[in-house]
């Protein structure tokens, strides 16, 4: 909070202070300046502000405090204003004292001033906001116990008391000392055992302090006092999510059966299902919400994105178009996703139309790159390269996206050396780019440049130690060459620990198990990977292991199923040719 001492500020503040006397307030008209807050009446008509006899001592103290503040002698200003606030009990003086104390970084004095302010004008919204700022500034929250206890005790109206507990929760969530917040919340809530908001405050603070049992008990206590309350329900659900995903899902579903109109809970549940990658269940929940608000563009887009994720393109495209028609705030984002939906269906002309409709924003560069990549997929490499050179680039990140697109075009056309050279030239400019290094490692694998592959992937592991695919790529490359298999297994397990639900890392694990001669383990792992992602390369690996293990009919079926959906995949075709021709 900053105190503004503008030109003429001393004069205005002094006249405002003199208006504390009834006689003087009738004699002077208080100036109103745009950049200064006058010494106004209380925000609440029911609060009677005190009037004071304008003694020589009072005038002297007001002059002394304001002149000291103007000259930045804040120690004198704070002490004098605080003494005035204590002696007058006037909220206007207390407010001024708190402002000057904040500006002087004297939090103890600010606390004392705010306490007087709240005592004299207990319903002041500005005083409560100032208290919130003070609490966030305090490193020792227990020092706030007395003023907060008084604040709550002044709330004779249950509605006001509940509101104050809710506001305290908002402030407590922002404070970094979660343990201190938890203990303070317990003290403040103790006198209010029948107030749901008091239990919620303790539960929320307990959750942040990792006191999960207390958080769960307090959330349930709040719900018992107010059945169906969404806030306490969401707190309980959040605790359960960290303990047991299946239990959390059951809790959400049971609650929504009892309270089907609880939109906030349903929205959070839907987002949680997205986090769990259960897109079908998430779409069902978003659809229920959408039925209640069919003209909401944000909800329409959410359902469209989930539908796209589920590869239900026939359903996704009209939803995207509906979001556009409803006036979604960022139409270029919707146009980009429409382009993506049509691209996934290999409807190149329609995809190009929507990508070209993107005319601004973050998606512009990506949309143009997609158009170029589609041309390359249609064997129009020269035209694609020419278009790529015209892509608008304004940042280093966008420039890198263009380079990676060029490399991808060259690699997919079979020009591995050209792709390698493109990446190498760019790495001379930006040698620590994890994405460029990773891609060069992938191309190096095609060129059988194992030294460069390992060097680049090791560097990626240093630059981005949580990047699972770097460990996976090196582990798989070793396993595929049947070298250093024990090391390959360690690397792939490290990758799997970082990304346990990644089907391609599971495929690598199955492949290294196969190379180590653990056929049954390999089959189980590869079947798990293929169930998660029916990828042609996983099908190639699973079929090969099944064949070697003696189950040729199952191998043939796996390859045939893979070829139905991916008839042109080189890795699958090569494997089938080795065993069947």
N, C-alpha and C positions, 0 to 999 in steps of 0.2 A: 504494500500500500504506500503510495507516495503522497506527501502533503504538498500542495501547490501553493507557493508563495508568489503570487503574480503581482504585477504593478498595481499599486493602490491596495494590495492585500491587507496591509497593516490597518489602513483606515477602515476598510470594510469590516475586518474582524473586530476592531475596537468598537465600532458603532453597533455591531451585532451583540457584543458582550454587554455594552451599556444598556441594550434593550432588555436585559434581565430585570431592570427596574421598571415598574409599571409607569412611573411618571415619565421617565425618559423615553419609553417606547411610544408614548403618546406624542412626545415632542419631536421625534425624529422619524422619518420614513426610511426604512431599511433599504439601502441600494441593492439592486439585483444585477449581478454580473454573470455573464454566461459561463465563465470558467471558474466560478467559485460557488460553493454551497452556502447559503445564508444560514444564520442562526435561527432556524425555523421552529415552528411548533412541533409537538410530538406527532408521529405518524398515526397515532391512535387517538381519536377524539375523547375517549374516556379518561385519558391521562391528563391530570391537572398539573401544569408545570409551575414550579415555585417562583415567586417574585421576591426580590431582594432590595433592601434599602441600599441606595448607592452611597456607601461610605467612602471616605478618603482612602481607607485601607484597601477596599475592594477595587477601586479604580486603579490604585497603584499596582496591585498584584496583576490585574489584567494587562496594564501597560507593560509591566516588567516581563510577563510571560511572553507577550506577543513580540516585543522588541527583541528579546533574547532569541526567540525562534527565527525572526527575520535575519538576525546576525549570526545564526547557526551556533549559538551558545545553547546547545540542546539540553545540557545538564540542568542549567538554571530554568529553562523553559519547562522541561518535564516536571521538575520538582514543584515549581510554582503552580502550574496548571493542575497537578495532582492534589496539591494542598487546597486549591480553590474548589476542586470537584468534591473533595471530602467535606469541606466546610459548608458548601452550598447545597450538596446533594442534587445538583441540577444536571439532568441528562445532557443538556447542550454543552456544558462545560466539560463533563466527562467524555463526551464524544471528541471534543477538541483535544483533550488531554491524551486520549488514546491515539489520535492521529499523530500528534507530535512525538509520542513515545515510540510508535511504530517507526516513524521516520528516523528516530535516533537509535533504532535497534535496541531499545530498552524494553525487553519483553516482560520483565517483572512489573515495571510501571504500567505497561499497556494492559496487563492482566488486571491490575488494581483498578485502572480507569474503566475498563469494560465491566468489571464487577459492579462498580458504582452506577454505571450507565444502565445496566440491566435491573439493578435494584430500584432505580428511580423511574425507569420506563420499561417494565418487564416484557412487554409485548413488542418492543421495537425490532422490526425485521433487520434494520441496518446494524443494530447492536449484535444480533445473533449472527449475522454474516461476518462481522468483525471478530466475534468470538471464534467462529470456524477457522478464519485465517490465523488467529492467534494459536489455536490448537495445533494446526499444521506446522506452525513455526516453532513450537515447543519441543525441545529434545527430552524434557522430563515431564511426561504427561501426568504423573501423580500430582504435580503442583496444581493441576486444573481441577482436582476433585471437588474442592470447596465451592468454586464458582459454578461448576456444573450441577452439583447437588442443589444449590440455591435456585438455579435456573429451573430445574425440574420441579422443585417444591413450590415454586410460584405458579405453576400451571394448575389452577383449580379446575379448569375445564378438561375432561378426559380426552376430548378431541385434540386440544392443544398439546396435552401431554404425549399422546400417541405421535403427533406430528414431530415433536421435539426428539423423541427417540428415533424416528425415521431419519431426521436430519443428522443426528449424531452418527448414525450408521454410515451415512454418506461421507462424513468427515473422517470417521475412524478407518474406513476402507483405504483412504489416501495416506494415512500416517505410516511411516516406515517401521516403527517399533511395534510389531504385532503382539509381542508378549505383554508390553505395557498397556496396549489398547485392551487386550483381553481382561487383564486384572481390573482396569478402570471400569470396563463395561460391567463386570460382575458387581462391583461396588455400587454403581449407579442403579443397576436393575434390582438389587436386593429388596428395596422397599416396595416394589411393584410386582408381586408374584402373580397377580391376576391380569396383567397387561401383556397381550401377545407381542407387542412391539419390543417390550423389555427383554423377553426371552429371545426374540429374533436378533436383537443387538448382541447379546451374549453369544448366541450360536454363530453368528457371522464372524465375530471377533475370534471365537474359538477355532473356527475353520482356518482362518488366516494364521493363527498361532499353532496350527497342526495338532490341536486338541480335538481330534475327530470324534471321540466318544461323547465329549461334552457338546460339540456342535450338533451331533445327531439327536441327543437327548433334548437340547434346547429347541431345535427345529420341531420336534414332535410335540413338545410342551406348547409351543406357540400354535401349532395346528389343532391341538386338543381344545385350546381356548377359543380358537376361531376356525372351525372346520371348513376346509375348502380354500383357505387363504393361499393364494398363489405364491406369495413371497416365501413363506415358511416351507411350502411344498418344494419350491425350487432349491432352497438351501438343503433340505433333506436329500433331494435327488443328486445335488452336486457332491455331497459326501459319499453317497452310494456309488456314483460313477467311478470314484477313485478306489473303491473297495471291490466291487464286483459288477461288471458291465451287464451281466444277465439279470442280476437283482435290480439294477437301476432301470433296465428296460421294463421289467415286470411292474416296478413301482410306477413308472410313468403311465403305462397302459391301464393299470387298475385305477389310478387317479382319474384318467381321462374318461373311463367308463362312468365313473360317479359324477364327474364334472365335465361333460363334453364341451361346454362353452368356455372353458379356461384357455383362452387363446394364447396368453403368454407362455403357459406351461407347454402347450402343444408346439408353439414355435421353437422353444428351447429344445424340446424332445426331437423335433425334426432336424435341427442343426446338430444335435448329438448323434443322430443316426448318420448324418453326412460324415461326421468325424470318424464314425465306425466303418465308413464306406459301405453301409447298407443303403444304397441309393434307392432301391425299390421301396423299402419301408419309409424312407424319408420322403419320397415323392407322395406316398399315400397320405402322410400327415400334412404336407404342404397343400395337397389337393383339398383336404377337408377345410383348411383355412381359406383356400381360394374360393371355395363354394360360398363362404360367408361374405367374401369381399371380391366378387368376380371382376370388378373393374379396377383392381389395385395393380398397377404396372410392376411394382417390385415383387409381389408374390407371383405374378404371372411369369416374370423372368426367372425367379427361383425354380419354379416347376419346370420351365423350359430347359434350364441348365441341367437339372437332375435327369430329365428325360433324354437329353443329349448324352449325358454320361452313361445312361443305360442303352445307348445306341438305338433308341426308338425314334428314328429320324422322322418317320411319317407323323408322329405325334408332336415331336419337338418343333418342327418348322412352323406350323400354324400358331403355336404358342409364342414363339419369338415374334412372329408378325403381329400377333395380338398385343404384345408388349409395346411394339412400335406404335400401333394404332392408338393405344391408350396414353401415349405421350411419355414413355419412359425418359427419365431426365438425361440419359446419355445414349442417344440413338445410335451413335457410332459403335458402341459396344455391342448392341443388339445386331447391327448389320454384320459385324465381324463374326459373331456366333452363327448367324445364318449362313455366311460363307463357309464356315467350318462344317456345319451340318451337311451342306450340299457337297462339299469336298469329300467328306467321309463316304458319301454315296457314289463318288466318282462322277457326279453331275457337274462337269468342269465349267460349262457355260454359265449355269445358274450360280455356281460358287464364285466365278469371276465377277459376275454382275454385282453380287452383294459385297464382295471384297472391294471392288472399285467404288461402291457407294460410300465407303468409309472415307470421309473427307477431312478429318481432323482428329486430334486427340492421341492418346498413347497407342491406339491400335493402328494408326495410319501406316507406320513403317512395317509392322508385322503383316498387315493386310497385303501390302504390295509384294512383300517377300513370298507370301503364300501364292500369289498369282504367278510369280516367276517359277516357284517350285512345281506348280501344276503344269506349266508349259514343259518343264524338264521331264516330268512324268509322262508326258505325251510325245516324248522324243523330239522336242523342239529346243534342244540345248542352247543353240546360238541365240535364238530369240529370247530365251529365258535369261541368258547372261546379259544380253543388251538391256533387258528390262531391269535386271538387278542393279546395273550401273546407274539407273535413273531413280532408284529408291531414295526418298528424302531421308537424310541422316543429319541429326542435330546433336547427338550425344555420343560419347565413346561406347556406351552400351549398344546403341543402335548400329554403330559401325561394326561392332563385333558380331551382331546378329547377321549383318549382310555377309561378312566373311564366312561365318559358319554355314550360311545358306549356299554360298558358292562352293565351299568344300563338300557339302552334302550332294550337290548336283554332280560334281566331278566324281565323287565316290560311287554314287548310285549308277553312274554311266560306265563304271569300270575303270576310270582313269585314277587309280590309286596314287600314282606318282604325282599327278597334277594336284590332287587334293592335299598330299603331303607337302608339296612345295608351297601351296597357298597358305597353309597353316604355319609353316616354318617362317615364311616372310613376315607374317603378322606377329609371330612370337619374338622376332627380333625387336619389334616395337613395344610389345607388351609381354615380357617374358614370364610374368607371374599370373597370367590368366588361367584359372583352373579349367574353364570350359575349352579353351584352345588346346591346352595340354592334354586334356582327356580325349578330345577328338583326334589329336595327332597320334595318341597311343592306339586308338582303334584302327586308324589307317596303317600305322606301323605294323599291326598284327597282320593285316592283309599283305603287306610287303615283306613279312617275315623278318622285320627288324626288331628282334627281341630286346636288344640293348636300349634302343630309343623308347620302346614301349614301357619297359620297366622303369627307366629313368624318369619318364614323364609321369607315370602313375605314382611313383614314390613322391614326386614333388607335389602332385595333387593331394596326396594324403597329408602332407605337411601344411599345405595352404588351406585345405578344407578337410580337417580330420574326421568330421562326421559324415562325409560323403561316401555312402555305402558302395556305390557303383565303382569307385576307384579300386577298393579292395577286391570286389567281385571280378572286375575285369582282369586284374593281374592273376588272381587265383584261377580263373577259368582258362586264361592263356597258358598257364603252367600245366593245368590238368589236361587240356586239349593236346599238348605236346608230350604228355606222360613224363614230365620232368618235375623234380622237387615236389612230389605229390603231398608229402606231409605238410610242407609250407603252404601249398595251394589250399589244403583243407583248413588250415588255421586262418588264412586270409578270407576264405569264403564264409567261415563261421563268424568272423568279425563283421563281415558285411551283413550277414543274416541277423546278428544281434542289433545292428543299427537299423535294419529295415526288415523286421520279421515276417511281414506279409507280402513281400515282393516275390512274385512267381518266377521271375528271371534269375533271382539269386538262388531260389530253391532248385531251379533247373541246373545251375552251376554245382550246387551241393550234390545233386543226384549224379551229375557227370563225373565229379571227382570220386564219389563212392564207387562208380562203375570202374574207373581207372584203377582204383585200389583193390578191385575184385570183390567188392561187397554188393553182389548182384541184387539180393532181395531188398536190402536197404535202399539201393539205387532205384529200384522199381517203385517202391512205396513213395519215395521222395518225388520222383518224376510224375507219378500219378497225381500227387497232391498239387504239384505245380501246374499240370495240365488242366486239372479241375478248376483251378483259379483263373487260368488264362489259356485258351485254346490257340496257342501260338504255334506256327509251323515248325520252328526250330526245336521247341519242346517236344512236339510230336515226333520229329526226326530222332531225337535222343531217346525218348521212351520206346519207340519202335525198335531201335537198335539194341537196347538193353534186353527187351523182351525176346528178340530174335536170338541173341547170344545165350540167353538163359534157357532156350529150348522151346519157347512158346511162340512159334512162328505164326499161327493163326491170329493171335492177339496183336502181334507186330504188324501183320498185313492190314488188319482192320484199323489200327491207329494211323498208319500211313495213308490209307485210303480216305479216312475221315479228314485228315489234314489236307490232302490234295483237293477235296471237294470245295473247300473254302479258300485254299491258297494254291491254286494249280501251277503258279509260276515261281514259287519260292525256290531259290537256288539250293539252299541248304537241305531242304526236304527232298527235292528231286535228286540231288547228288547222293543222299543216303539210300534212297529207294533204288537208284541205279546200281549202287555197289552190291546190294544184296539180292536184287531180283533180276539182274541182267548179266 
